Structure formats: structure tokens, C-alpha cells
């Protein structure tokens, strides 16, 4: 089951998080969340 990363928040002390089989650093996680907010939930994201 895919999890929507918009539903998660990274607590202050954590530097990384593992969601949907992928490990995100704080910067990558915030960037991916921002891309999802801008594109909408129904469109796929290219992780480039």
C-alpha cells in the first residue's frame, strides 16, 4: 500500500525517514513534499 508523504511530518530531531521503500533525508523529504503540493496528488513525480 502506497503511503502519501504529505500526511507525514518529520520531527525536529530526525534526520531521515523511510516511506514507500525509500529513505529520505530531511532536505529530500521536504523537497518531495513541496513537489507533491505543487503538482497535485494524482500526478506522478519523477525523482530526478
PQR file with spaces between the fields and no chain letter, atoms N, CA, C, O and H, PARSE charges and radii, in Angstrom:
ATOM       1  N    UNK     1       0.839   -1.172    0.000 -0.4000 1.5000
ATOM       2  CA   UNK     1       0.000    0.000    0.000 -0.0000 2.0000
ATOM       3  C    UNK     1       0.892    1.247    0.000  0.5500 1.7000
ATOM       4  O    UNK     1       1.746    1.406    0.873 -0.5500 1.4000
ATOM       5  N    UNK     2       0.690    2.117   -0.974 -0.4000 1.5000
ATOM       6  CA   UNK     2       1.462    3.355   -1.049 -0.0000 2.0000
ATOM       7  C    UNK     2       1.004    4.324    0.024  0.5500 1.7000
ATOM       8  O    UNK     2      -0.192    4.453    0.287 -0.5500 1.4000
ATOM       9  H    UNK     2      -0.004    1.987   -1.683  0.4000 1.0000
ATOM      10  N    UNK     3       1.931    4.985    0.627 -0.4000 1.5000
ATOM      11  CA   UNK     3       1.622    5.994    1.638 -0.0000 2.0000
ATOM      12  C    UNK     3       1.865    7.376    1.042  0.5500 1.7000
ATOM      13  O    UNK     3       2.844    7.588    0.326 -0.5500 1.4000
ATOM      14  H    UNK     3       2.902    4.881    0.414  0.4000 1.0000
ATOM      15  N    UNK     4       0.990    8.291    1.333 -0.4000 1.5000
ATOM      16  CA   UNK     4       1.116    9.658    0.841 -0.0000 2.0000
ATOM      17  C    UNK     4       2.062   10.417    1.766  0.5500 1.7000
ATOM      18  O    UNK     4       1.784   10.558    2.958 -0.5500 1.4000
ATOM      19  H    UNK     4       0.195    8.118    1.915  0.4000 1.0000
ATOM      20  N    UNK     5       3.178   10.908    1.226 -0.4000 1.5000
ATOM      21  CA   UNK     5       4.158   11.588    2.083 -0.0000 2.0000
ATOM      22  C    UNK     5       3.661   12.944    2.584  0.5500 1.7000
ATOM      23  O    UNK     5       4.262   13.532    3.483 -0.5500 1.4000
ATOM      24  H    UNK     5       3.403   10.794    0.258  0.4000 1.0000
ATOM      25  N    UNK     6       2.572   13.437    2.010 -0.4000 1.5000
ATOM      26  CA   UNK     6       2.017   14.695    2.522 -0.0000 2.0000
ATOM      27  C    UNK     6       1.393   14.507    3.900  0.5500 1.7000
ATOM      28  O    UNK     6       1.203   15.482    4.627 -0.5500 1.4000
ATOM      29  H    UNK     6       2.084   12.959    1.280  0.4000 1.0000
ATOM      30  N    UNK     7       1.073   13.274    4.268 -0.4000 1.5000
ATOM      31  CA   UNK     7       0.444   13.001    5.556 -0.0000 2.0000
ATOM      32  C    UNK     7       1.458   12.908    6.696  0.5500 1.7000
ATOM      33  O    UNK     7       1.074   12.844    7.863 -0.5500 1.4000
ATOM      34  H    UNK     7       1.227   12.481    3.677  0.4000 1.0000
ATOM      35  N    UNK     8       2.748   12.901    6.362 -0.4000 1.5000
ATOM      36  CA   UNK     8       3.787   12.751    7.370 -0.0000 2.0000
ATOM      37  C    UNK     8       4.496   14.073    7.619  0.5500 1.7000
ATOM      38  O    UNK     8       4.618   14.915    6.730 -0.5500 1.4000
ATOM      39  H    UNK     8       3.060   12.953    5.414  0.4000 1.0000
ATOM      40  N    UNK     9       4.961   14.229    8.857 -0.4000 1.5000
ATOM      41  CA   UNK     9       5.821   15.355    9.218 -0.0000 2.0000
ATOM      42  C    UNK     9       7.092   14.782    9.819  0.5500 1.7000
ATOM      43  O    UNK     9       7.045   13.805   10.567 -0.5500 1.4000
ATOM      44  H    UNK     9       4.862   13.545    9.580  0.4000 1.0000
ATOM      45  N    UNK    10       8.198   15.371    9.501 -0.4000 1.5000
ATOM      46  CA   UNK    10       9.477   14.929   10.042 -0.0000 2.0000
ATOM      47  C    UNK    10       9.752   15.711   11.323  0.5500 1.7000
ATOM      48  O    UNK    10       9.944   16.926   11.270 -0.5500 1.4000
ATOM      49  H    UNK    10       8.235   16.164    8.894  0.4000 1.0000
ATOM      50  N    UNK    11       9.775   15.029   12.484 -0.4000 1.5000
ATOM      51  CA   UNK    11      10.047   15.731   13.744 -0.0000 2.0000
ATOM      52  C    UNK    11      11.414   16.397   13.736  0.5500 1.7000
ATOM      53  O    UNK    11      12.294   15.990   12.977 -0.5500 1.4000
ATOM      54  H    UNK    11       9.619   14.042   12.527  0.4000 1.0000
ATOM      55  N    UNK    12      11.600   17.384   14.545 -0.4000 1.5000
ATOM      56  CA   UNK    12      12.831   18.196   14.565 -0.0000 2.0000
ATOM      57  C    UNK    12      14.102   17.378   14.751  0.5500 1.7000
ATOM      58  O    UNK    12      15.100   17.661   14.090 -0.5500 1.4000
ATOM      59  H    UNK    12      10.885   17.714   15.162  0.4000 1.0000
ATOM      60  N    UNK    13      14.105   16.382   15.618 -0.4000 1.5000
ATOM      61  CA   UNK    13      15.319   15.638   15.909 -0.0000 2.0000
ATOM      62  C    UNK    13      15.699   14.607   14.864  0.5500 1.7000
ATOM      63  O    UNK    13      16.839   14.142   14.855 -0.5500 1.4000
ATOM      64  H    UNK    13      13.293   16.152   16.155  0.4000 1.0000
ATOM      65  N    UNK    14      14.781   14.235   13.984 -0.4000 1.5000
ATOM      66  CA   UNK    14      15.045   13.190   12.995 -0.0000 2.0000
ATOM      67  C    UNK    14      15.725   13.769   11.758  0.5500 1.7000
ATOM      68  O    UNK    14      15.370   14.851   11.289 -0.5500 1.4000
ATOM      69  H    UNK    14      13.855   14.613   13.992  0.4000 1.0000
ATOM      70  N    UNK    15      16.702   13.038   11.239 -0.4000 1.5000
ATOM      71  CA   UNK    15      17.412   13.484   10.043 -0.0000 2.0000
ATOM      72  C    UNK    15      16.985   12.731    8.796  0.5500 1.7000
ATOM      73  O    UNK    15      17.253   13.184    7.683 -0.5500 1.4000
ATOM      74  H    UNK    15      16.990   12.159   11.619  0.4000 1.0000
ATOM      75  N    UNK    16      16.308   11.563    8.960 -0.4000 1.5000
ATOM      76  CA   UNK    16      15.861   10.798    7.796 -0.0000 2.0000
ATOM      77  C    UNK    16      14.591   10.039    8.140  0.5500 1.7000
ATOM      78  O    UNK    16      14.266    9.842    9.311 -0.5500 1.4000
ATOM      79  H    UNK    16      16.090   11.195    9.864  0.4000 1.0000
ATOM      80  N    UNK    17      13.870    9.611    7.094 -0.4000 1.5000
ATOM      81  CA   UNK    17      12.629    8.865    7.269 -0.0000 2.0000
ATOM      82  C    UNK    17      12.532    7.863    6.125  0.5500 1.7000
ATOM      83  O    UNK    17      13.027    8.121    5.028 -0.5500 1.4000
ATOM      84  H    UNK    17      14.133    9.771    6.142  0.4000 1.0000
ATOM      85  N    UNK    18      11.894    6.717    6.377 -0.4000 1.5000
ATOM      86  CA   UNK    18      11.757    5.650    5.398 -0.0000 2.0000
ATOM      87  C    UNK    18      10.267    5.460    5.103  0.5500 1.7000
ATOM      88  O    UNK    18       9.518    5.006    5.968 -0.5500 1.4000
ATOM      89  H    UNK    18      11.492    6.507    7.268  0.4000 1.0000
ATOM      90  N    UNK    19       9.835    5.807    3.880 -0.4000 1.5000
ATOM      91  CA   UNK    19       8.433    5.691    3.467 -0.0000 2.0000
ATOM      92  C    UNK    19       8.397    5.102    2.061  0.5500 1.7000
ATOM      93  O    UNK    19       9.209    5.469    1.211 -0.5500 1.4000
ATOM      94  H    UNK    19      10.443    6.176    3.178  0.4000 1.0000
ATOM      95  N    UNK    20       7.463    4.195    1.816 -0.4000 1.5000
ATOM      96  CA   UNK    20       7.264    3.591    0.489 -0.0000 2.0000
ATOM      97  C    UNK    20       8.524    2.941   -0.059  0.5500 1.7000
ATOM      98  O    UNK    20       8.767    2.986   -1.265 -0.5500 1.4000
ATOM      99  H    UNK    20       6.804    3.897    2.507  0.4000 1.0000
ATOM     100  N    UNK    21       9.327    2.338    0.807 -0.4000 1.5000
ATOM     101  CA   UNK    21      10.529    1.652    0.353 -0.0000 2.0000
ATOM     102  C    UNK    21      11.660    2.578   -0.028  0.5500 1.7000
ATOM     103  O    UNK    21      12.618    2.153   -0.674 -0.5500 1.4000
ATOM     104  H    UNK    21       9.130    2.302    1.787  0.4000 1.0000
ATOM     105  N    UNK    22      11.565    3.841    0.363 -0.4000 1.5000
ATOM     106  CA   UNK    22      12.606    4.818    0.030 -0.0000 2.0000
ATOM     107  C    UNK    22      12.991    5.590    1.280  0.5500 1.7000
ATOM     108  O    UNK    22      12.137    5.968    2.082 -0.5500 1.4000
ATOM     109  H    UNK    22      10.787    4.186    0.888  0.4000 1.0000
ATOM     110  N    UNK    23      14.281    5.817    1.434 -0.4000 1.5000
ATOM     111  CA   UNK    23      14.788    6.592    2.558 -0.0000 2.0000
ATOM     112  C    UNK    23      14.975    8.037    2.108  0.5500 1.7000
ATOM     113  O    UNK    23      15.602    8.295    1.080 -0.5500 1.4000
ATOM     114  H    UNK    23      14.975    5.510    0.783  0.4000 1.0000
ATOM     115  N    UNK    24      14.441    8.961    2.865 -0.4000 1.5000
ATOM     116  CA   UNK    24      14.537   10.390    2.562 -0.0000 2.0000
ATOM     117  C    UNK    24      15.357   11.079    3.628  0.5500 1.7000
ATOM     118  O    UNK    24      15.172   10.818    4.817 -0.5500 1.4000
ATOM     119  H    UNK    24      13.932    8.751    3.700  0.4000 1.0000
ATOM     120  N    UNK    25      16.269   11.963    3.220 -0.4000 1.5000
ATOM     121  CA   UNK    25      16.914   12.866    4.174 -0.0000 2.0000
ATOM     122  C    UNK    25      15.921   14.001    4.438  0.5500 1.7000
ATOM     123  O    UNK    25      14.905   14.112    3.753 -0.5500 1.4000
ATOM     124  H    UNK    25      16.419   12.175    2.254  0.4000 1.0000
ATOM     125  N    UNK    26      16.213   14.825    5.411 -0.4000 1.5000
ATOM     126  CA   UNK    26      15.308   15.930    5.732 -0.0000 2.0000
ATOM     127  C    UNK    26      15.087   16.835    4.511  0.5500 1.7000
ATOM     128  O    UNK    26      13.954   17.205    4.204 -0.5500 1.4000
ATOM     129  H    UNK    26      17.039   14.734    5.968  0.4000 1.0000
ATOM     130  N    UNK    27      16.172   17.185    3.824 -0.4000 1.5000
ATOM     131  CA   UNK    27      16.065   18.085    2.677 -0.0000 2.0000
ATOM     132  C    UNK    27      15.276   17.437    1.538  0.5500 1.7000
ATOM     133  O    UNK    27      14.410   18.075    0.939 -0.5500 1.4000
ATOM     134  H    UNK    27      17.092   16.884    4.074  0.4000 1.0000
ATOM     135  N    UNK    28      15.577   16.165    1.241 -0.4000 1.5000
ATOM     136  CA   UNK    28      14.894   15.466    0.155 -0.0000 2.0000
ATOM     137  C    UNK    28      13.408   15.270    0.476  0.5500 1.7000
ATOM     138  O    UNK    28      12.562   15.374   -0.412 -0.5500 1.4000
ATOM     139  H    UNK    28      16.280   15.647    1.729  0.4000 1.0000
ATOM     140  N    UNK    29      13.093   14.987    1.737 -0.4000 1.5000
ATOM     141  CA   UNK    29      11.712   14.788    2.157 -0.0000 2.0000
ATOM     142  C    UNK    29      10.906   16.074    1.997  0.5500 1.7000
ATOM     143  O    UNK    29       9.797   16.051    1.463 -0.5500 1.4000
ATOM     144  H    UNK    29      13.780   14.902    2.459  0.4000 1.0000
ATOM     145  N    UNK    30      11.455   17.186    2.454 -0.4000 1.5000
ATOM     146  CA   UNK    30      10.749   18.465    2.336 -0.0000 2.0000
ATOM     147  C    UNK    30      10.588   18.876    0.877  0.5500 1.7000
ATOM     148  O    UNK    30       9.563   19.443    0.499 -0.5500 1.4000
ATOM     149  H    UNK    30      12.356   17.205    2.887  0.4000 1.0000
ATOM     150  N    UNK    31      11.595   18.591    0.058 -0.4000 1.5000
ATOM     151  CA   UNK    31      11.527   18.911   -1.364 -0.0000 2.0000
ATOM     152  C    UNK    31      10.465   18.055   -2.067  0.5500 1.7000
ATOM     153  O    UNK    31       9.720   18.558   -2.907 -0.5500 1.4000
ATOM     154  H    UNK    31      12.428   18.130    0.365  0.4000 1.0000
ATOM     155  N    UNK    32      10.397   16.769   -1.724 -0.4000 1.5000
ATOM     156  CA   UNK    32       9.395   15.873   -2.317 -0.0000 2.0000
ATOM     157  C    UNK    32       7.983   16.286   -1.900  0.5500 1.7000
ATOM     158  O    UNK    32       7.060   16.241   -2.714 -0.5500 1.4000
ATOM     159  H    UNK    32      11.003   16.360   -1.041  0.4000 1.0000
ATOM     160  N    UNK    33       7.812   16.684   -0.648 -0.4000 1.5000
ATOM     161  CA   UNK    33       6.509   17.159   -0.189 -0.0000 2.0000
ATOM     162  C    UNK    33       6.100   18.411   -0.962  0.5500 1.7000
ATOM     163  O    UNK    33       4.946   18.537   -1.373 -0.5500 1.4000
ATOM     164  H    UNK    33       8.562   16.720    0.013  0.4000 1.0000
ATOM     165  N    UNK    34       7.027   19.324   -1.159 -0.4000 1.5000
ATOM     166  CA   UNK    34       6.726   20.565   -1.878 -0.0000 2.0000
ATOM     167  C    UNK    34       6.336   20.271   -3.326  0.5500 1.7000
ATOM     168  O    UNK    34       5.401   20.875   -3.853 -0.5500 1.4000
ATOM     169  H    UNK    34       7.964   19.221   -0.825  0.4000 1.0000
ATOM     170  N    UNK    35       7.049   19.344   -3.971 -0.4000 1.5000
ATOM     171  CA   UNK    35       6.701   18.975   -5.347 -0.0000 2.0000
ATOM     172  C    UNK    35       5.302   18.369   -5.418  0.5500 1.7000
ATOM     173  O    UNK    35       4.549   18.653   -6.350 -0.5500 1.4000
ATOM     174  H    UNK    35       7.809   18.853   -3.544  0.4000 1.0000
ATOM     175  N    UNK    36       4.951   17.530   -4.430 -0.4000 1.5000
ATOM     176  CA   UNK    36       3.611   16.938   -4.420 -0.0000 2.0000
ATOM     177  C    UNK    36       2.540   18.003   -4.219  0.5500 1.7000
ATOM     178  O    UNK    36       1.488   17.952   -4.856 -0.5500 1.4000
ATOM     179  H    UNK    36       5.563   17.300   -3.673  0.4000 1.0000
ATOM     180  N    UNK    37       2.796   18.951   -3.353 -0.4000 1.5000
ATOM     181  CA   UNK    37       1.815   20.024   -3.132 -0.0000 2.0000
ATOM     182  C    UNK    37       1.608   20.837   -4.408  0.5500 1.7000
ATOM     183  O    UNK    37       0.485   21.229   -4.723 -0.5500 1.4000
ATOM     184  H    UNK    37       3.651   18.993   -2.835  0.4000 1.0000
ATOM     185  N    UNK    38       2.689   21.089   -5.137 -0.4000 1.5000
ATOM     186  CA   UNK    38       2.600   21.893   -6.347 -0.0000 2.0000
ATOM     187  C    UNK    38       1.958   21.148   -7.503  0.5500 1.7000
ATOM     188  O    UNK    38       1.232   21.752   -8.293 -0.5500 1.4000
ATOM     189  H    UNK    38       3.602   20.770   -4.880  0.4000 1.0000
ATOM     190  N    UNK    39       2.209   19.845   -7.622 -0.4000 1.5000
ATOM     191  CA   UNK    39       1.713   19.073   -8.760 -0.0000 2.0000
ATOM     192  C    UNK    39       0.316   18.524   -8.531  0.5500 1.7000
ATOM     193  O    UNK    39      -0.409   18.293   -9.498 -0.5500 1.4000
ATOM     194  H    UNK    39       2.798   19.354   -6.980  0.4000 1.0000
ATOM     195  N    UNK    40      -0.081   18.311   -7.297 -0.4000 1.5000
ATOM     196  CA   UNK    40      -1.359   17.674   -7.030 -0.0000 2.0000
ATOM     197  C    UNK    40      -1.126   16.215   -6.690  0.5500 1.7000
ATOM     198  O    UNK    40      -0.073   15.663   -7.009 -0.5500 1.4000
ATOM     199  H    UNK    40       0.509   18.498   -6.512  0.4000 1.0000
ATOM     200  N    UNK    41      -2.074   15.601   -6.062 -0.4000 1.5000
ATOM     201  CA   UNK    41      -1.899   14.242   -5.551 -0.0000 2.0000
ATOM     202  C    UNK    41      -2.049   13.182   -6.639  0.5500 1.7000
ATOM     203  O    UNK    41      -1.547   12.073   -6.455 -0.5500 1.4000
ATOM     204  H    UNK    41      -2.930   16.049   -5.803  0.4000 1.0000
ATOM     205  N    UNK    42      -2.704   13.458   -7.747 -0.4000 1.5000
ATOM     206  CA   UNK    42      -2.989   12.427   -8.731 -0.0000 2.0000
ATOM     207  C    UNK    42      -1.900   12.279   -9.786  0.5500 1.7000
ATOM     208  O    UNK    42      -1.968   11.354  -10.596 -0.5500 1.4000
ATOM     209  H    UNK    42      -3.112   14.358   -7.897  0.4000 1.0000
ATOM     210  N    UNK    43      -0.918   13.138   -9.808 -0.4000 1.5000
ATOM     211  CA   UNK    43       0.139   13.070  -10.797 -0.0000 2.0000
ATOM     212  C    UNK    43       1.387   12.443  -10.177  0.5500 1.7000
ATOM     213  O    UNK    43       1.666   12.633   -8.993 -0.5500 1.4000
ATOM     214  H    UNK    43      -0.863   13.890   -9.150  0.4000 1.0000
ATOM     215  N    UNK    44       2.127   11.700  -10.983 -0.4000 1.5000
ATOM     216  CA   UNK    44       3.344   11.068  -10.506 -0.0000 2.0000
ATOM     217  C    UNK    44       4.494   12.063  -10.495  0.5500 1.7000
ATOM     218  O    UNK    44       4.486   13.053  -11.228 -0.5500 1.4000
ATOM     219  H    UNK    44       1.901   11.546  -11.944  0.4000 1.0000
ATOM     220  N    UNK    45       5.482   11.784   -9.652 -0.4000 1.5000
ATOM     221  CA   UNK    45       6.673   12.642   -9.546 -0.0000 2.0000
ATOM     222  C    UNK    45       7.864   11.885  -10.101  0.5500 1.7000
ATOM     223  O    UNK    45       8.054   10.707   -9.797 -0.5500 1.4000
ATOM     224  H    UNK    45       5.488   10.980   -9.057  0.4000 1.0000
ATOM     225  N    UNK    46       8.654   12.543  -10.901 -0.4000 1.5000
ATOM     226  CA   UNK    46       9.933   11.979  -11.340 -0.0000 2.0000
ATOM     227  C    UNK    46      10.971   12.360  -10.313  0.5500 1.7000
ATOM     228  O    UNK    46      11.188   13.543  -10.050 -0.5500 1.4000
ATOM     229  H    UNK    46       8.500   13.500  -11.149  0.4000 1.0000
ATOM     230  N    UNK    47      11.616   11.365   -9.730 -0.4000 1.5000
ATOM     231  CA   UNK    47      12.643   11.631   -8.722 -0.0000 2.0000
ATOM     232  C    UNK    47      13.961   11.914   -9.412  0.5500 1.7000
ATOM     233  O    UNK    47      14.795   11.021   -9.559 -0.5500 1.4000
ATOM     234  H    UNK    47      11.440   10.404   -9.943  0.4000 1.0000
ATOM     235  N    UNK    48      14.152   13.151   -9.835 -0.4000 1.5000
ATOM     236  CA   UNK    48      15.397   13.489  -10.515 -0.0000 2.0000
ATOM     237  C    UNK    48      16.236   14.433   -9.725  0.5500 1.7000
ATOM     238  O    UNK    48      17.321   14.813  -10.166 -0.5500 1.4000
ATOM     239  H    UNK    48      13.474   13.877   -9.716  0.4000 1.0000
